[in-house]
């Protein structure tokens, strides 16, 4: 999906009528002069005519009578200077100000780019080897635990069932009988001890490996968050350069004039594309 189209769509909600529709008052000898000599309520420091003529190229003013009403029309092209001012104001703000742009990018083509990057990182990162080692250790540990349980149960059975309860130091055959059972039980006891030590060793390895993988996962998360911020800002910068505040874009405005009280009201805004929002006028009137 084209980034510019996505951004344009997301900016429809912030068109001029959300900000600029306000009553503007002044006085003059003609309808055009009335509007040009008027001021915006939010920016009383400059007249509408001076500001628009200074910031737009090829400006054209006209008035018309239609349906018993009087209208004043303006059209002009965004000048190089106005676009430069707009970029200077908006670029540093970036995605922090234009959250609608950020959300659109994240929801659309950026998510696809991240999926591609994620597959590459997952295929090459050391954590894949760590996962394999973990599974191998867990399998080995499970086998060892099963065998340890089996040998321990066998050792317990021999001690409690095969070894005569009457075997004690008072029996003349004690030493001979004890030697027989010691010989039988000793290897089993040693095997149990070795398996316990091996189990402890494997448990420690497994713990260390999981800790290392957890730390790596945290680092990977930071890496992705940073990559996301960089990608969003790059896409935003690309959008500003190719679509937002295009030099030469024609902007048209229409006011309805109320002759009785010599006032007027902005009723229409249009542009070559929906990408240009009312913020271009905030830039124009801010100086």
C-alpha positions in Angstrom: 0.0 0.0 0.0 1.3 3.4 -0.9 2.5 5.4 2.1 1.4 8.7 0.7 -2.2 7.4 0.1 -2.3 6.1 3.6 -1.3 9.4 5.2 -3.6 11.3 3.0 -6.5 9.2 4.1 -5.6 9.5 7.7 -5.5 13.3 7.5 -9.1 13.7 6.1 -10.3 14.2 9.7 -8.1 17.2 10.2 -9.1 19.2 7.2 -9.6 22.9 7.4 -13.1 22.9 8.8 -11.8 21.5 12.1 -9.8 24.6 12.7 -10.4 27.5 10.3 -14.2 27.8 10.2 -14.6 31.0 12.3 -16.1 34.4 11.9 -13.8 37.0 10.6 -14.6 40.7 10.9 -13.4 43.9 9.3 -14.6 46.7 7.0 -13.8 47.8 3.5 -15.2 49.4 0.3 -15.7 46.2 -1.7 -16.4 42.6 -1.0 -12.8 41.5 -1.8 -11.3 44.3 0.1 -13.6 43.5 3.1 -12.1 40.0 3.3 -8.6 40.9 2.5 -8.5 43.6 5.1 -10.1 41.3 7.7 -8.2 39.3 10.3 -8.4 35.8 11.7 -9.7 35.8 15.2 -6.8 33.6 16.3 -4.2 35.6 14.4 -5.1 39.3 14.6 -1.5 40.5 13.9 -1.9 40.2 10.1 -4.6 40.9 7.6 -5.9 37.9 5.5 -4.9 39.6 2.3 -1.4 40.4 3.3 -0.8 36.9 4.8 -2.2 34.9 1.8 -0.6 37.1 -0.8 2.8 36.8 0.9 2.7 33.1 1.3 1.0 31.9 -1.9 2.1 32.4 -5.5 -0.1 33.2 -8.4 -2.9 34.5 -6.1 -6.3 35.3 -7.5 -9.1 37.1 -5.7 -12.7 37.5 -7.0 -16.3 38.0 -5.9 -19.5 36.7 -7.2 -23.3 36.9 -6.6 -25.1 33.6 -6.6 -28.6 32.7 -5.2 -28.9 36.1 -3.6 -25.7 35.7 -1.7 -22.3 37.3 -2.1 -19.1 35.2 -2.2 -15.4 36.0 -2.2 -13.0 33.5 -3.8 -9.3 33.0 -3.3 -6.9 30.7 -5.0 -3.1 30.5 -4.8 -0.2 28.1 -5.1 1.8 27.1 -2.0 5.1 29.0 -2.3 8.6 27.7 -1.8 8.9 29.9 1.3 5.7 28.6 2.9 6.6 25.0 2.3 10.0 25.7 3.8 8.4 27.2 6.9 6.0 24.3 7.2 8.8 21.8 7.0 10.9 23.7 9.6 7.9 23.7 12.0 6.6 20.2 11.4 9.7 18.1 10.8 11.2 18.5 14.4 7.8 17.6 15.9 7.7 14.4 13.9 5.5 11.6 15.0 5.0 13.0 18.4 2.6 15.6 17.0 1.2 13.7 14.1 0.0 10.7 15.9 -2.6 9.9 13.3 0.3 9.6 10.8 2.2 7.4 13.2 -0.8 5.1 13.7 -1.5 4.8 10.0 2.1 3.8 9.3 2.2 1.3 12.1 -1.1 -0.3 11.0 -0.1 -0.5 7.3 3.1 -1.0 5.4 5.4 -0.6 8.4 3.9 -3.7 10.0 4.8 -5.6 6.8 8.3 -4.3 6.9 8.7 -5.3 10.5 7.5 -8.8 9.8 10.2 -9.2 7.1 12.9 -7.8 9.5 11.6 -10.0 12.3 12.0 -13.1 10.2 15.6 -12.2 9.3 16.5 -11.5 12.9 14.8 -14.6 14.2 16.6 -16.7 11.6 20.1 -15.4 12.5 20.0 -14.5 16.2 21.9 -16.6 18.7 18.7 -17.2 20.7 17.7 -19.9 18.1 20.7 -21.9 19.2 19.8 -21.3 22.8 16.3 -22.6 22.3 17.7 -25.8 20.7 20.2 -26.2 23.6 17.4 -25.7 26.1 15.2 -28.4 24.5 18.2 -30.8 24.4 19.0 -30.2 28.1 15.4 -30.5 29.1 15.1 -33.9 27.3 18.3 -35.2 28.9 17.2 -34.0 32.3 13.8 -35.8 31.9 15.6 -39.1 31.0 17.9 -38.7 33.9 15.1 -38.0 36.4 13.2 -41.0 35.1 16.2 -43.3 35.5 17.0 -41.8 39.0 13.5 -42.5 40.1 13.7 -46.1 38.8 17.1 -46.8 40.5 16.0 -45.1 43.8 12.9 -47.3 43.9 14.9 -50.4 43.3 17.4 -49.5 46.0 14.6 -48.8 48.4 13.0 -52.2 47.6 16.3 -54.1 48.2 16.9 -52.3 51.5 13.4 -52.9 52.9 12.6 -56.4 51.5 15.7 -58.3 50.6 17.9 -57.3 53.5 16.9 -59.5 56.5 15.6 -57.5 59.5 17.4 -59.9 61.8 20.8 -59.0 60.3 22.8 -57.4 63.1 26.1 -57.6 64.8 25.0 -60.5 67.1 24.6 -62.8 64.1 27.7 -65.0 63.6 27.2 -64.7 59.8 26.8 -60.9 60.0 30.0 -59.9 58.3 29.6 -62.3 55.5 26.0 -61.5 54.8 26.6 -57.7 55.1 29.5 -58.0 52.6 27.1 -59.6 50.1 24.5 -56.9 50.4 27.1 -54.1 50.5 28.5 -55.4 47.2 25.0 -55.5 45.7 23.8 -52.1 47.0 27.0 -50.0 46.7 27.0 -49.7 42.9 23.3 -48.7 43.0 24.0 -46.0 45.7 26.9 -44.7 43.7 24.8 -44.5 40.6 22.1 -42.6 42.4 24.7 -40.2 43.7 26.1 -39.6 40.3 22.7 -39.1 38.8 21.8 -36.6 41.5 25.0 -34.7 40.8 24.4 -34.8 37.0 20.9 -33.6 37.5 22.1 -30.7 39.6 24.6 -29.8 36.9 22.0 -29.9 34.2 19.6 -27.8 36.2 22.3 -25.1 36.7 23.1 -25.2 32.9 19.4 -24.9 32.1 19.0 -22.0 34.6 22.0 -20.1 33.2 20.8 -20.7 29.6 17.3 -19.4 30.3 18.7 -16.3 32.0 20.9 -15.6 29.1 18.0 -16.1 26.7 15.8 -13.8 28.8 18.5 -11.1 28.7 18.9 -11.5 25.0 15.2 -11.3 24.5 15.1 -8.0 26.4 17.9 -6.6 24.3 16.1 -7.8 21.2 12.9 -6.0 22.4 14.9 -2.8 22.8 16.4 -3.2 19.4 13.0 -3.6 17.8 11.5 -0.6 19.6 14.4 1.5 18.4 14.0 0.2 14.9 10.4 1.1 15.0 11.0 4.7 16.1 13.6 5.1 13.4 11.4 3.6 10.7 8.4 5.8 11.7 10.5 8.9 11.6 12.0 8.0 8.2 8.6 7.3 6.8 7.3 10.6 8.2 10.3 12.5 6.7 9.7 10.7 3.4 6.0 11.8 3.5 6.9 15.4 4.3 9.3 15.5 1.3 7.0 13.8 -1.2 3.4 14.6 -0.2 2.8 17.1 2.6 2.8 20.8 1.8 3.7 20.3 -1.9 5.1 23.4 -3.5 2.8 24.6 -6.2 -0.3 22.9 -4.8 -3.3 25.1 -5.5 -5.4 26.1 -2.5 -8.9 27.5 -2.9 -11.0 29.4 -0.3 -14.5 30.7 -0.4 -16.2 33.2 2.0 -19.8 34.2 2.2 -20.1 38.0 2.8 -22.8 39.4 5.1 -23.3 43.0 3.8 -25.6 44.1 6.6 -23.0 44.0 9.3 -19.9 43.9 6.9 -18.8 40.5 8.2 -17.8 37.3 6.4 -17.5 33.7 7.1 -15.2 31.0 5.6 -17.4 28.3 4.1 -15.2 26.3 1.8 -11.7 25.0 1.5 -10.3 22.8 -1.3 -6.9 21.7 -2.5 -5.3 19.5 -5.2 -5.0 16.7 -2.7 -6.5 15.9 0.7 -2.9 15.8 2.1 -2.8 19.5 2.8 -4.5 20.2 6.1 -5.4 23.4 8.0 -2.0 23.4 9.6 -0.5 25.0 6.5 -2.6 28.1 7.4 -1.3 28.0 11.0 2.2 28.2 9.5 1.2 31.0 7.2 -0.4 33.1 9.9 2.0 32.3 12.7 4.7 34.8 11.6 
